[in-house]
Amino acid sequence: DIQMTQFPSSLSASVGNRVTISCRASQPISRFLNWYQQRPGKAPKLLIYEVSSLQGGVPSRFSGSGSETDFTLTITNVQPEDFASYYCQQSYSTPPTFGQGTKLDFK
Amino acid sequence: QAQLQESGPGLVKPSETLSLSCTVSGHSISGDYYWGWIRQFPGMGLEWIGSMSHRWSTYYNPSLKSRVAISVDTTNNQFSLKLSSVTAADTAVYYCVRDRVTMRGITPVNDWFDPWGQGILVTVSS
């Protein structure tokens, strides 16, 4: 299985900050990388697919980049509703696997 | 807009079979998507269990394949999960998901999961 490693595991930010979350794959996965947001007590929600394509309704302050093994999720101008956990997921090979998550909380 | 809702018992005894259903509304289960299950452990890790299409094409996580069965009920627009011989390690929140796949030859490969049901906590305990 492809291992996905996210860092940091948690970070603190204030409203209006810019934050970056990293995700590393244990082997090259081209651009088969998705990001999910999970608010407390809720199900994960698809945020970005194939590295940088925003799912419908996702604000443009979210962006993704990277390829092969190193990927980044960036949130510019963090809003109160963005304080949540974020997971990367590779869809290069079966089984699809997830990173362990990064929790973004309020500083 | 597809919406998914899990149902089933929240407590299962060790060695028994966990059975869950997912009702889909706003989208026909007979379309081009696969329908699957993902679980989230108390430590927040996510694990894909498996997925199935309405044509009964399946693909499972190899780590669980010997214990998992997913079925589809097109009449009621539902699909189900059975996980046998459960232990405490199977305690998790179980989500049903719509699985967008790409066929590589005859093999389905996940693209992404969207949307997700709200989740149901299943505890394995005597």
Interface residues (C-beta under 8 A of the other chain):
Chain A: D1 N34 Y36 K42 A43 P44 K45 L46 Y49 E50 Q55 S85 Y87 Q89 S91 S93 T94 P95 P96 T97 F98 Q100 G101
Chain B: M44 G45 L46 E47 W48 Y59 N61 P62 S63 Y95 T107 V109 N110 D111 W112 F113 D114 P115 W116 G117 Q118 G119
